[in-house]
Amino acid sequence: MLDRVAADGRLRPWAPEVGLDRSYPLGGFLTHRLLRGDPRKVVLVRSGVEVASGNHRSPGRRPANNPLVIVHDFKWRGDVVTYLARRAAMLAAGGWQEQSPAVRDEAHRLLAHVEEHAGRLDVSGQAVLFRPVAMDVVPSWWADESRAIVDTWRPPAG
């Protein structure tokens, strides 16, 4: 999964007239490196096969992981902080059913990061190495880095 963000790290709404590549020109492994979340996405599944929330896995099935397919993730936009704050609150209060504490933990990590960086994602730091990307070009570094991430990723303990 290639997380796409604005050049200055602001969580701005998408403007269709600007386009996705120009609105979110940087890509990196934010979900994996910062949130410690599942970096995989199910991109193809047979009809009738259950896919878990977020399309990160299919319960009871082993992922193929080959070939790796780039999934541009554009969720780091204007309303994500409000949504994640609500998600964390609802999960903590029991208003929403929690399948795993990982979802709430990831939300808290992102909210803390954005608060620490004055309402933005840190696009110049080392936590996530963001680089220029475009939807019509696979970056030269993507295959090796994503393969290493997918092959070694395990859910965080505790």
C-alpha positions, 0 to 999 in steps of 0.5 A: 500500500502506497499512502499518498499525502499532500506535499506540505503534509496538510490534511486538505480535502481533495479538489477534483479540478486539481486531480489526485496526483497534484493534490497528493504528490508524495507517497510512502509507507505511512500505514506500516512505518508510522501506524504499525498497521497492516500494509497489505490490501486485498486487490482481487478476490473470488465472488463470495469470499469474505474480506475483512474491514478495510480490505486488508485480509480475508479471514481464514485464508492465506494471502498470496502476496504475489504479485505485489500490486501497488494500491494508492491510498488517498485517505490522508485528506481533510476529514481523516482526523475528525473521522479517526477521532470519532472512530477511536472514541466510539471504539473506546466507549463500546459504541462500535464493535472492535474486532482488534485493538489494532484499529484503535491503536493506529488511530491514536498513533495518527492523531498523536502524530498530527497533534505533534506536527501542528495538524500536519503529517511530517513529510520531511522526517525519517519516520516515513520516507515520503517521495514524489510519486504518480499513479501512472509510474511505479517508483523504482524503489517501490518493489524492493521496499514493499516486498520487504515490508509484506514479507516481514510484517507481523501485527504489533504485539500488545 
